């Protein structure tokens, strides 16, 4: 991805804010130019908050060779790691800290609990500000990226995240399913449900997917299945490939895999082992709009991940009017209406394949689900979610600032 395409996804600079607007410092472990659900959610909410007259600083790790056009993005030193495909932020630099200490901030909002989240918590404590934490990710499902015994890393991760959450003034969970999980793990603090999968509905009305089949050599007459995600172990894209192989034993179709990540080479090898041949195309990492147009070109959207707090890309598929077949795990069930906007299935390739075939065989059902999908996606409209976020912020402020 080019710097220009990444900058195109950046939130609009904080130029619209006044006496009634809030001033928010957001801390994130990852940010542009990386493409991910967390990054997209952060940039979308930051843009929407700024459009409503609030000022948003974004504090994130520095990325070598990348320059921000947004003057309110504050970068801190970072170091590369062999376990992640983004640098690890060190959380502190004197110039950034002076800016944050001098700014008339109202709220600190952490989008992860680790090095950058700790820096945000330190700032909130020093300034006497409320600390909000959005629990974007099932962190204990990502321990395969770190060295050490996985059972121990999982326990330590749960302990650390629970401890961090209980230091905050409010935890934001993208789904009711995640709230139940956090309570079961011992989080006692205030938790508010706010979907992080905010979508700009007007963007979907302007999509043009007509180029997709031509660019990727996909025949016009065959049903097109699409999956899109980071190609990491936790996304279980291998489950989608196994399901597709089973579909091909009974029906003709093609699969477009959109995204990049550490498992791409292994998934390409698996494609060969399953003899998928020209029926599968790896599109690689795409800018956000092109990803949406790839999804919109599909007849069905497949998702095999069992580690989602909600699944932004699933909401985006519904907003594009594409029925979804997804594993019923994490917060996915809070987005997909089973039997109405798609199907939720157990975490098996056979279950995914069976529902895909049911939809391929029933064009009328696909059309009905596509229409319902758009209706349900409207519940995730970004302006309404932004107003709810501001309500949460204001509920934490001294009376004089509400």
C-alpha positions as CSV (number, residue, x, y, z in Angstrom):
1,X,0.0,0.0,0.0
2,X,1.2,3.5,-0.8
3,X,1.6,6.3,1.6
4,X,-1.0,8.2,-0.5
5,X,-3.6,5.5,-0.1
6,X,-3.0,5.3,3.6
7,X,-3.3,9.0,4.0
8,X,-6.6,8.9,2.1
9,X,-8.0,6.8,5.0
10,X,-6.7,9.2,7.7
11,X,-9.2,11.2,9.8
12,X,-9.7,14.8,8.8
13,X,-7.4,17.1,10.8
14,X,-8.8,18.6,14.0
15,X,-9.7,22.0,12.7
16,X,-13.4,22.1,13.8
17,X,-13.6,22.5,17.6
18,X,-14.7,25.2,19.9
19,X,-15.6,26.0,23.5
20,X,-18.3,23.3,23.7
21,X,-16.3,20.6,21.9
22,X,-14.4,18.0,23.8
23,X,-10.7,17.5,23.6
24,X,-9.8,13.8,23.5
25,X,-6.4,12.0,23.4
26,X,-6.7,8.6,21.8
27,X,-3.8,6.1,22.3
28,X,-3.4,3.1,20.0
29,X,-0.9,0.3,19.6
30,X,-1.3,0.4,15.8
31,X,-2.3,3.1,13.4
32,X,-1.8,4.1,9.8
33,X,-0.3,3.0,7.4
34,X,-1.4,-0.3,8.8
35,X,-4.8,-1.6,7.6
36,X,-6.9,-3.4,10.2
37,X,-10.3,-3.3,11.8
38,X,-9.0,-1.4,14.9
39,X,-7.2,1.2,12.8
40,X,-10.3,1.7,10.6
41,X,-12.6,2.0,13.6
42,X,-10.2,4.6,15.2
43,X,-9.9,6.7,12.1
44,X,-13.6,6.6,11.4
45,X,-14.6,7.7,14.9
46,X,-11.9,10.4,15.0
47,X,-13.2,11.8,11.7
48,X,-16.8,11.7,12.9
49,X,-15.9,13.3,16.2
50,X,-14.0,16.1,14.5
51,X,-16.9,16.7,12.1
52,X,-19.1,17.2,15.3
53,X,-16.7,19.9,16.5
54,X,-14.5,17.9,18.9
55,X,-10.7,17.9,18.8
56,X,-8.9,14.5,18.7
57,X,-5.3,13.8,19.2
58,X,-4.1,10.4,18.1
59,X,-1.0,9.0,19.9
60,X,0.6,6.0,18.1
61,X,3.9,4.3,17.4
62,X,6.2,5.9,14.9
63,X,6.4,3.9,11.5
64,X,9.7,4.2,9.6
65,X,9.3,6.1,6.3
66,X,5.7,7.2,7.0
67,X,4.7,10.8,7.5
68,X,1.3,12.0,8.8
69,X,-0.6,14.7,7.0
70,X,-2.7,15.2,10.2
71,X,-1.0,17.6,12.7
72,X,-2.9,16.1,15.6
73,X,-1.3,12.7,15.2
74,X,1.5,12.5,17.7
75,X,4.1,9.7,17.1
76,X,6.2,8.1,19.8
77,X,9.4,6.0,19.3
78,X,8.9,2.4,18.4
79,X,10.9,-0.8,17.9
80,X,10.2,-3.6,15.5
81,X,9.4,-7.0,16.9
82,X,9.6,-10.5,15.3
83,X,6.2,-11.4,16.6
84,X,4.0,-8.7,15.1
85,X,3.6,-7.0,11.7
86,X,3.6,-3.6,13.3
87,X,6.1,-1.8,15.6
88,X,5.9,-1.8,19.4
89,X,5.3,1.8,20.7
90,X,7.5,2.9,23.6
91,X,4.8,5.3,24.8
92,X,6.9,8.3,25.6
93,X,8.8,11.1,24.0
94,X,9.4,14.5,25.7
95,X,7.9,16.6,22.9
96,X,4.7,14.5,22.7
97,X,4.4,14.5,26.5
98,X,4.8,18.3,26.7
99,X,2.0,18.7,24.0
100,X,-0.3,16.4,25.9
101,X,0.4,18.0,29.3
102,X,-0.1,21.5,27.9
103,X,-3.4,20.7,26.0
104,X,-6.7,21.3,27.8
105,X,-7.8,17.7,27.5
106,X,-11.1,16.3,28.7
107,X,-10.8,12.6,28.1
108,X,-8.1,10.0,27.5
109,X,-9.3,7.0,25.4
110,X,-7.1,3.9,25.0
111,X,-7.7,1.5,22.2
112,X,-5.4,-1.2,23.6
113,X,-4.2,-1.9,27.1
114,X,-0.5,-2.6,26.5
115,X,2.4,-0.1,26.0
116,X,0.3,2.7,24.5
117,X,-2.6,2.0,26.8
118,X,-0.3,2.2,29.8
119,X,1.0,5.6,28.5
120,X,-2.6,6.8,28.2
121,X,-3.4,5.6,31.7
122,X,-0.3,7.4,33.0
123,X,-1.4,10.6,31.3
124,X,-5.0,10.3,32.7
125,X,-3.6,9.8,36.2
126,X,-1.2,12.7,36.0
127,X,-3.8,15.1,34.6
128,X,-6.8,13.8,36.7
129,X,-8.7,12.9,33.6
130,X,-11.3,10.1,32.9
131,X,-9.8,7.1,31.2
132,X,-11.9,5.1,28.6
133,X,-10.8,1.8,27.2
134,X,-12.3,0.2,24.1
135,X,-11.8,-3.6,24.2
136,X,-11.4,-4.1,20.5
137,X,-9.7,-7.5,20.5
138,X,-9.8,-10.9,22.2
139,X,-6.3,-10.5,23.4
140,X,-5.9,-13.9,24.9
141,X,-6.7,-15.4,21.4
142,X,-3.5,-13.8,20.0
143,X,-0.9,-15.4,22.3
144,X,0.4,-17.5,19.4
145,X,2.4,-14.5,18.3
146,X,4.5,-14.4,21.5
147,X,7.1,-16.9,22.7
148,X,6.4,-19.1,25.7
149,X,3.8,-21.6,26.9
150,X,0.4,-20.6,25.4
151,X,-1.6,-21.7,28.4
152,X,0.5,-19.5,30.6
153,X,0.5,-16.6,28.2
154,X,-3.3,-16.8,28.0
155,X,-3.7,-16.7,31.8
156,X,-1.3,-13.8,32.1
157,X,-3.0,-11.9,29.3
158,X,-6.4,-12.3,30.9
159,X,-5.1,-11.2,34.3
160,X,-3.4,-8.1,32.8
161,X,-6.4,-7.0,30.7
162,X,-8.7,-7.5,33.7
163,X,-6.4,-5.4,35.8
164,X,-6.2,-2.7,33.2
165,X,-9.9,-2.6,32.6
166,X,-10.6,-2.1,36.3
167,X,-8.2,0.9,36.4
168,X,-10.4,2.7,33.8
169,X,-13.4,4.8,34.4
170,X,-15.3,3.1,31.6
171,X,-14.8,0.1,29.4
172,X,-16.4,0.1,25.9
173,X,-17.3,-3.4,24.6
174,X,-18.4,-3.7,20.9
175,X,-21.0,-6.4,21.8
176,X,-23.1,-7.8,24.6
177,X,-21.3,-11.1,24.0
178,X,-18.0,-9.5,25.0
179,X,-19.6,-7.9,28.1
180,X,-20.5,-11.4,29.3
181,X,-17.0,-12.7,28.6
182,X,-15.4,-9.8,30.5
183,X,-17.7,-10.2,33.4
184,X,-16.9,-14.0,33.5
185,X,-13.2,-13.1,33.5
186,X,-13.7,-10.9,36.6
187,X,-14.0,-7.3,35.2
188,X,-16.0,-5.3,37.8
189,X,-15.8,-1.9,36.3
190,X,-18.4,0.0,34.3
191,X,-18.9,-1.4,30.8
192,X,-20.9,0.2,28.0
193,X,-21.9,-1.6,24.8
194,X,-21.0,0.5,21.8
195,X,-20.4,-1.1,18.4
196,X,-17.0,-0.3,17.0
197,X,-18.1,-1.3,13.5
198,X,-19.3,2.2,12.6
199,X,-20.1,2.5,8.9
200,X,-20.5,5.5,6.6
201,X,-23.6,4.5,4.7
202,X,-23.2,7.1,2.0
203,X,-19.8,5.5,1.1
204,X,-21.5,2.2,0.3
205,X,-24.0,3.9,-2.0
206,X,-21.0,5.2,-4.1
207,X,-19.2,1.8,-4.5
208,X,-18.5,0.6,-8.0
209,X,-17.5,-3.1,-8.0
210,X,-17.7,-3.5,-11.8
211,X,-13.9,-3.7,-12.1
212,X,-13.3,-6.6,-9.7
213,X,-14.0,-9.6,-11.9
214,X,-12.0,-8.2,-14.8
215,X,-9.0,-7.1,-12.7
216,X,-8.7,-10.5,-10.9
217,X,-9.6,-12.7,-13.9
218,X,-12.8,-14.0,-12.3
219,X,-15.2,-15.4,-14.9
220,X,-18.5,-13.6,-15.1
221,X,-20.7,-16.7,-15.1
222,X,-19.6,-18.2,-11.8
223,X,-20.8,-17.4,-8.3
224,X,-18.3,-15.3,-6.5
225,X,-17.5,-15.9,-2.8
226,X,-15.4,-13.3,-1.0
227,X,-13.5,-13.4,2.3
228,X,-11.6,-10.4,3.6
229,X,-9.4,-10.1,6.7
230,X,-5.9,-10.0,8.0
231,X,-4.3,-13.2,7.0
232,X,-3.2,-14.3,10.5
233,X,-3.8,-17.5,12.4
234,X,-6.5,-16.0,14.6
235,X,-8.7,-15.2,11.5
236,X,-8.9,-19.0,10.6
237,X,-8.9,-18.3,6.8
238,X,-7.7,-21.9,6.5
239,X,-11.2,-22.9,7.6
240,X,-12.7,-20.9,4.7
241,X,-10.3,-22.6,2.2
242,X,-11.3,-26.0,3.5
243,X,-15.0,-25.1,3.3
244,X,-14.5,-23.8,-0.3
245,X,-12.9,-27.1,-1.3
246,X,-16.0,-28.9,0.0
247,X,-18.2,-26.5,-1.9
248,X,-16.3,-27.2,-5.2
249,X,-17.0,-30.9,-4.8
250,X,-20.7,-30.1,-5.3
251,X,-21.0,-26.7,-7.0
252,X,-19.0,-24.4,-9.3
253,X,-17.8,-21.1,-7.8
254,X,-14.7,-18.9,-7.3
255,X,-13.2,-17.5,-4.1
256,X,-11.6,-14.1,-3.7
257,X,-9.3,-13.7,-0.7
258,X,-8.7,-10.1,0.2
259,X,-6.0,-9.1,2.7
260,X,-2.4,-9.8,3.7
261,X,-0.5,-11.0,6.7
262,X,1.9,-13.5,8.1
263,X,-0.1,-16.5,7.1
264,X,-0.4,-15.6,3.4
265,X,2.3,-18.0,2.2
266,X,0.9,-20.9,4.3
267,X,-2.6,-20.2,2.9
268,X,-1.3,-20.2,-0.7
269,X,0.4,-23.6,0.0
270,X,-2.9,-24.9,1.5
271,X,-4.7,-23.8,-1.7
272,X,-2.3,-26.0,-3.7
273,X,-2.7,-28.9,-1.4
274,X,-6.5,-28.6,-1.7
275,X,-6.2,-28.4,-5.5
276,X,-8.2,-25.2,-5.7
277,X,-6.2,-24.0,-8.7
278,X,-7.7,-21.1,-10.6
279,X,-10.9,-21.2,-8.6
280,X,-9.2,-19.2,-5.8
281,X,-7.5,-15.7,-6.2
282,X,-5.5,-14.0,-3.5
283,X,-6.0,-10.3,-4.1
284,X,-3.5,-9.1,-1.5
285,X,-3.8,-6.1,0.8
286,X,-6.1,-3.5,-0.7
287,X,-7.0,0.1,0.3
288,X,-10.2,0.3,2.2
289,X,-12.5,1.4,-0.7
290,X,-11.2,-1.3,-3.0
291,X,-11.7,-3.9,-0.3
292,X,-15.3,-2.8,0.0
293,X,-15.8,-3.0,-3.7
294,X,-14.3,-6.5,-3.8
295,X,-16.8,-7.5,-1.1
296,X,-19.7,-5.8,-3.0
297,X,-18.8,-7.8,-6.1
298,X,-19.5,-11.0,-4.3
299,X,-22.6,-13.2,-4.2
300,X,-21.7,-14.3,-0.6
301,X,-19.3,-13.2,2.1
302,X,-17.6,-16.0,4.1
303,X,-15.9,-15.5,7.5
304,X,-14.2,-18.3,9.5
305,X,-12.8,-16.4,12.4
306,X,-13.7,-17.3,16.0
307,X,-11.8,-14.5,17.6
308,X,-14.0,-11.4,16.8
309,X,-15.3,-8.9,19.4
310,X,-17.7,-7.9,16.7
311,X,-16.3,-8.1,13.2
312,X,-16.2,-4.7,11.3
313,X,-15.8,-6.4,7.9
314,X,-19.1,-8.4,8.5
315,X,-21.0,-5.2,9.1
316,X,-19.4,-3.8,6.0
317,X,-20.4,-6.8,3.9
318,X,-24.0,-6.4,5.1
319,X,-23.9,-2.6,4.3
320,X,-22.8,-3.6,0.8
321,X,-25.8,-5.8,0.5
322,X,-24.0,-9.2,0.6
323,X,-25.4,-12.1,2.6
324,X,-22.9,-13.5,5.2
325,X,-22.0,-17.0,6.2
326,X,-19.9,-16.8,9.4
327,X,-18.8,-18.8,12.4
328,X,-21.0,-18.0,15.4
329,X,-18.3,-17.0,17.8
330,X,-17.3,-13.9,19.8
331,X,-19.4,-10.9,18.9
332,X,-20.3,-12.0,15.3
333,X,-23.7,-13.1,16.5
334,X,-24.4,-9.5,17.6
335,X,-24.0,-8.4,14.0
336,X,-25.3,-11.2,11.8
337,X,-29.1,-12.0,12.2
338,X,-29.1,-15.7,11.6
339,X,-31.5,-16.7,8.9
340,X,-32.3,-13.0,8.1
341,X,-29.0,-11.4,6.9
342,X,-27.0,-14.6,6.5
343,X,-26.2,-17.8,8.4
344,X,-24.3,-18.4,11.6
345,X,-22.6,-21.8,11.9
346,X,-20.5,-23.9,14.2
347,X,-16.7,-23.5,13.8
348,X,-16.3,-26.2,11.1
349,X,-15.5,-26.1,7.4
350,X,-18.4,-28.6,6.7
351,X,-20.9,-26.3,8.4
352,X,-19.7,-23.3,6.4
353,X,-19.8,-25.3,3.1
354,X,-23.4,-26.5,3.8
355,X,-24.8,-23.0,4.2
356,X,-22.9,-21.7,1.3
357,X,-24.4,-24.4,-0.9
358,X,-27.9,-23.6,0.4
359,X,-27.5,-20.0,-0.6
360,X,-25.9,-20.8,-4.0
361,X,-29.0,-22.9,-4.7
362,X,-31.5,-20.3,-3.7
363,X,-31.1,-17.0,-5.6
364,X,-34.4,-15.6,-4.2
365,X,-33.1,-16.2,-0.6
366,X,-29.9,-14.4,-1.5
367,X,-31.8,-11.4,-2.7
368,X,-34.0,-11.3,0.4
369,X,-31.0,-11.6,2.7
370,X,-29.1,-8.9,0.8
371,X,-32.0,-6.5,1.3
372,X,-32.3,-7.3,5.0
373,X,-28.5,-7.0,5.4
374,X,-28.6,-3.4,4.3
375,X,-31.4,-2.6,6.7
376,X,-29.6,-4.1,9.7
377,X,-26.3,-2.4,8.7
378,X,-28.1,0.9,9.1
379,X,-28.1,0.3,12.9
380,X,-24.3,0.7,12.7
381,X,-24.4,4.2,11.1
382,X,-21.3,6.1,12.3
383,X,-23.0,9.4,13.2
384,X,-25.4,7.8,15.7
385,X,-22.6,5.7,17.2
386,X,-20.4,8.8,17.5
387,X,-23.2,10.7,19.4
388,X,-23.4,7.8,21.8
389,X,-19.6,7.8,22.3
390,X,-19.8,11.5,23.2
391,X,-22.6,10.8,25.7
392,X,-20.3,8.3,27.4
393,X,-17.4,10.8,27.4
394,X,-19.6,13.5,28.9
395,X,-21.0,11.2,31.6
396,X,-17.5,11.0,33.0
397,X,-16.8,14.7,33.1
398,X,-17.2,17.2,36.0
399,X,-20.6,18.8,35.9
400,X,-19.2,22.1,34.6
401,X,-17.9,20.4,31.4
402,X,-21.0,18.3,30.6
